[in-house]
Amino acid sequence: MVEILDRLGAEFEPWRRYTDDPFLLLVGTVLSQNTNWRNTRTAYNRLIARFRTPRQLATADEREIRELIRPAGLFRMKSKRLKDISRVILEKYGGNLGSVLRMPPEKAREELLSFPGVGYKTADVVLAFGAGRDVLPVDTHVFRIAKRLGFASPNDDHEQIKLKLEKVTPVGRRGHAHMFLIQLGRRYCRARNPLHERCPINDLCPIGSRYLRRKEPSSRVRARSKN
Ligand code: SF4
Protein backbone atom coordinates (compact mmCIF):
# COMPACT_ATOMS: atom_id res chain seq x y z
CA MET A 1 0.00 0.00 0.00
CA VAL A 2 2.83 2.42 0.79
CA GLU A 3 4.21 2.15 -2.75
CA ILE A 4 0.73 2.59 -4.18
CA LEU A 5 0.13 5.72 -2.13
CA ASP A 6 3.53 7.14 -3.04
CA ARG A 7 2.83 6.61 -6.75
CA LEU A 8 -0.65 8.08 -6.54
CA GLY A 9 0.69 11.00 -4.52
CA ALA A 10 3.13 11.75 -7.35
CA GLU A 11 0.38 11.39 -9.97
CA PHE A 12 -2.46 13.40 -8.49
CA GLU A 13 -2.69 16.95 -7.28
CA PRO A 14 -3.26 17.26 -3.52
CA TRP A 15 -7.02 17.40 -3.09
CA ARG A 16 -8.62 19.35 -0.33
CA ARG A 17 -12.15 18.74 0.80
CA TYR A 18 -14.48 21.65 0.05
CA THR A 19 -14.85 22.30 3.78
CA ASP A 20 -13.66 20.98 7.11
CA ASP A 21 -16.88 21.98 8.87
CA PRO A 22 -18.33 18.64 10.06
CA PHE A 23 -21.95 19.62 9.48
CA LEU A 24 -21.29 20.92 5.97
CA LEU A 25 -19.32 17.75 5.21
CA LEU A 26 -22.37 15.82 6.25
CA VAL A 27 -24.55 17.98 3.99
CA GLY A 28 -22.17 17.58 1.04
CA THR A 29 -21.94 13.83 1.47
CA VAL A 30 -25.73 13.43 1.56
CA LEU A 31 -25.97 15.53 -1.61
CA SER A 32 -23.30 13.43 -3.32
CA GLN A 33 -25.28 10.21 -3.08
CA ASN A 34 -25.92 8.75 -6.54
CA THR A 35 -24.60 11.72 -8.46
CA ASN A 36 -21.31 13.11 -9.74
CA TRP A 37 -19.09 15.69 -8.15
CA ARG A 38 -20.11 18.53 -10.49
CA ASN A 39 -23.81 18.17 -9.67
CA THR A 40 -23.01 17.80 -5.98
CA ARG A 41 -20.94 20.96 -6.00
CA THR A 42 -23.63 22.99 -7.77
CA ALA A 43 -26.35 21.86 -5.36
CA TYR A 44 -24.06 22.33 -2.34
CA ASN A 45 -23.12 25.91 -3.29
CA ARG A 46 -26.75 26.83 -3.93
CA LEU A 47 -27.85 25.35 -0.62
CA ILE A 48 -25.19 26.78 1.66
CA ALA A 49 -25.59 30.24 0.17
CA ARG A 50 -29.02 30.15 1.80
CA PHE A 51 -28.84 27.65 4.69
CA ARG A 52 -25.62 26.50 6.36
CA THR A 53 -26.41 25.55 9.96
CA PRO A 54 -28.49 22.75 11.47
CA ARG A 55 -30.92 25.30 12.89
CA GLN A 56 -31.42 27.02 9.53
CA LEU A 57 -31.98 23.74 7.70
CA ALA A 58 -34.19 22.24 10.40
CA THR A 59 -36.57 25.19 10.22
CA ALA A 60 -36.37 25.80 6.47
CA ASP A 61 -39.26 25.19 4.10
CA GLU A 62 -38.59 21.77 2.61
CA ARG A 63 -39.84 22.89 -0.81
CA GLU A 64 -37.20 25.59 -0.89
CA ILE A 65 -34.46 23.09 0.01
CA ARG A 66 -35.72 20.81 -2.75
CA GLU A 67 -35.43 23.53 -5.37
CA LEU A 68 -31.96 24.54 -4.22
CA ILE A 69 -30.58 21.01 -4.36
CA ARG A 70 -32.42 19.90 -7.50
CA PRO A 71 -29.13 19.66 -9.53
CA ALA A 72 -27.98 16.82 -7.25
CA GLY A 73 -30.93 14.59 -8.21
CA LEU A 74 -33.10 12.58 -5.78
CA PHE A 75 -33.92 16.00 -4.36
CA ARG A 76 -37.10 14.96 -2.53
CA MET A 77 -35.35 12.21 -0.60
CA LYS A 78 -32.25 14.33 0.03
CA SER A 79 -34.17 17.41 1.21
CA LYS A 80 -36.11 15.30 3.70
CA ARG A 81 -32.93 13.61 4.87
CA LEU A 82 -31.14 16.94 5.36
CA LYS A 83 -34.03 18.31 7.38
CA ASP A 84 -34.29 15.15 9.49
CA ILE A 85 -30.56 15.10 10.24
CA SER A 86 -30.58 18.81 11.07
CA ARG A 87 -33.52 18.33 13.41
CA VAL A 88 -31.73 15.55 15.31
CA ILE A 89 -28.56 17.64 15.64
CA LEU A 90 -30.60 20.59 16.82
CA GLU A 91 -32.75 18.69 19.30
CA LYS A 92 -30.18 16.23 20.63
CA TYR A 93 -26.96 18.26 20.47
CA GLY A 94 -28.13 21.88 20.57
CA GLY A 95 -27.23 22.37 16.90
CA ASN A 96 -23.55 21.54 17.33
CA LEU A 97 -21.87 18.33 16.19
CA GLY A 98 -18.80 19.06 18.33
CA SER A 99 -19.98 16.99 21.29
CA VAL A 100 -20.43 13.95 19.03
CA LEU A 101 -17.02 14.35 17.43
CA ARG A 102 -15.30 14.57 20.82
CA MET A 103 -16.61 11.14 21.82
CA PRO A 104 -14.30 8.09 21.63
CA PRO A 105 -13.97 7.08 17.95
CA GLU A 106 -16.27 4.06 17.97
CA LYS A 107 -18.92 5.85 20.01
CA ALA A 108 -18.79 8.90 17.71
CA ARG A 109 -19.21 6.63 14.68
CA GLU A 110 -22.13 4.81 16.30
CA GLU A 111 -23.79 8.12 17.06
CA LEU A 112 -23.37 9.44 13.51
CA LEU A 113 -24.73 6.17 12.13
CA SER A 114 -27.87 6.66 14.20
CA PHE A 115 -28.72 9.84 12.24
CA PRO A 116 -31.47 9.42 9.62
CA GLY A 117 -30.00 8.13 6.36
CA VAL A 118 -26.36 8.35 7.48
CA GLY A 119 -24.37 5.31 6.42
CA TYR A 120 -20.82 4.14 6.95
CA LYS A 121 -19.24 6.25 4.23
CA THR A 122 -20.88 9.48 5.37
CA ALA A 123 -20.03 8.87 9.03
CA ASP A 124 -16.42 8.10 8.17
CA VAL A 125 -16.05 11.15 5.90
CA VAL A 126 -17.20 13.37 8.78
CA LEU A 127 -14.83 11.63 11.20
CA ALA A 128 -11.85 11.76 8.82
CA PHE A 129 -12.19 15.26 7.42
CA GLY A 130 -14.30 17.03 10.01
CA ALA A 131 -12.75 15.59 13.17
CA GLY A 132 -9.24 14.62 12.04
CA ARG A 133 -9.74 10.93 12.91
CA ASP A 134 -7.45 8.47 11.16
CA VAL A 135 -10.12 6.45 9.36
CA LEU A 136 -10.40 5.39 5.74
CA PRO A 137 -13.87 6.10 4.36
CA VAL A 138 -14.96 3.52 1.78
CA ASP A 139 -17.01 4.89 -1.08
CA THR A 140 -17.98 3.15 -4.29
CA HIS A 141 -14.56 3.75 -5.92
CA VAL A 142 -12.60 2.59 -2.87
CA PHE A 143 -14.88 -0.45 -2.53
CA ARG A 144 -14.25 -1.51 -6.14
CA ILE A 145 -10.52 -0.77 -6.19
CA ALA A 146 -9.77 -2.57 -2.91
CA LYS A 147 -11.06 -5.76 -4.52
CA ARG A 148 -9.26 -5.20 -7.82
CA LEU A 149 -5.97 -4.56 -6.03
CA GLY A 150 -6.40 -7.72 -3.99
CA PHE A 151 -6.63 -6.03 -0.60
CA ALA A 152 -10.12 -7.46 -0.16
CA SER A 153 -11.94 -10.61 -1.24
CA PRO A 154 -14.72 -10.56 -3.84
CA ASN A 155 -17.42 -11.18 -1.24
CA ASP A 156 -16.19 -8.76 1.41
CA ASP A 157 -18.70 -6.20 2.57
CA HIS A 158 -18.12 -2.53 3.34
CA GLU A 159 -16.95 -3.03 6.92
CA GLN A 160 -14.57 -5.87 6.05
CA ILE A 161 -13.02 -3.77 3.30
CA LYS A 162 -12.61 -0.79 5.61
CA LEU A 163 -10.83 -2.88 8.24
CA LYS A 164 -8.58 -4.58 5.70
CA LEU A 165 -7.60 -1.31 4.04
CA GLU A 166 -6.93 0.41 7.35
CA LYS A 167 -4.72 -2.49 8.39
CA VAL A 168 -2.43 -2.10 5.37
CA THR A 169 -2.45 1.73 5.32
CA PRO A 170 0.11 3.48 7.50
CA VAL A 171 -1.32 5.45 10.41
CA GLY A 172 -1.78 9.07 9.42
CA ARG A 173 -2.26 8.33 5.69
CA ARG A 174 -5.78 6.95 5.67
CA GLY A 175 -7.55 10.16 4.66
CA HIS A 176 -5.07 10.57 1.83
CA ALA A 177 -5.57 6.95 0.80
CA HIS A 178 -9.32 7.61 0.52
CA MET A 179 -8.77 10.67 -1.68
CA PHE A 180 -6.12 9.08 -3.90
CA LEU A 181 -8.16 5.94 -4.49
CA ILE A 182 -11.16 8.04 -5.48
CA GLN A 183 -9.06 9.93 -7.99
CA LEU A 184 -7.66 6.65 -9.29
CA GLY A 185 -11.21 5.37 -9.71
CA ARG A 186 -12.40 8.47 -11.53
CA ARG A 187 -9.48 8.69 -13.91
CA TYR A 188 -8.23 5.14 -14.52
CA CYS A 189 -9.83 2.38 -12.49
CA ARG A 190 -13.34 3.11 -13.71
CA ALA A 191 -16.16 0.67 -13.04
CA ARG A 192 -16.46 0.00 -16.77
CA ASN A 193 -13.55 -0.12 -19.16
CA PRO A 194 -10.73 0.54 -16.68
CA LEU A 195 -7.64 2.00 -18.32
CA HIS A 196 -5.12 -0.64 -17.21
CA GLU A 197 -2.50 0.41 -19.72
CA ARG A 198 -2.36 4.03 -18.56
CA CYS A 199 -2.85 3.27 -14.86
CA PRO A 200 0.11 4.54 -12.76
CA ILE A 201 0.06 1.46 -10.51
CA ASN A 202 -0.60 -1.22 -13.13
CA ASP A 203 2.54 -3.19 -12.21
CA LEU A 204 1.43 -3.25 -8.53
CA CYS A 205 -2.04 -4.55 -9.33
CA PRO A 206 -2.85 -8.24 -10.00
CA ILE A 207 -5.26 -7.35 -12.81
CA GLY A 208 -2.87 -4.78 -14.28
CA SER A 209 0.05 -7.21 -14.09
CA ARG A 210 -1.92 -9.87 -15.97
CA TYR A 211 -2.88 -7.27 -18.55
CA LEU A 212 0.75 -6.23 -19.02
CA ARG A 213 1.90 -9.83 -19.40
CA ARG A 214 -0.62 -10.38 -22.18
CA LYS A 215 0.61 -7.33 -24.05
CA GLU A 216 3.33 -7.29 -26.68
CA PRO A 217 6.89 -7.60 -25.33
CA SER A 218 7.46 -4.01 -26.41
CA SER A 219 4.76 -2.88 -24.00
CA ARG A 220 6.29 -1.09 -21.07
CA VAL A 221 5.10 -0.56 -17.56
CA ARG A 222 4.12 3.06 -17.53
CA ALA A 223 5.36 3.81 -14.08
CA ARG A 224 8.79 2.41 -14.83
CA SER A 225 9.05 4.36 -18.06
CA LYS A 226 8.80 7.56 -16.02
CA ASN A 227 12.09 6.83 -14.22
S1 SF4 B 1 -4.33 -1.78 -13.32
FE1 SF4 B 1 -6.47 -1.68 -13.91
S2 SF4 B 1 -7.60 -2.79 -12.33
FE2 SF4 B 1 -5.55 -2.34 -11.53
S3 SF4 B 1 -5.79 -0.42 -10.39
FE3 SF4 B 1 -5.14 0.10 -12.46
S4 SF4 B 1 -6.99 0.46 -13.65
FE4 SF4 B 1 -7.57 -0.65 -11.76
Boltz pocket constraint, residues with backbone or C-beta under 6 A from the ligand:
constraints:
  - pocket:
      binder: B
      contacts: [[A, 148], [A, 149], [A, 188], [A, 189], [A, 190], [A, 194], [A, 195], [A, 196], [A, 199], [A, 200], [A, 201], [A, 202], [A, 205], [A, 206], [A, 207], [A, 208], [A, 209]]
      max_distance: 6.0
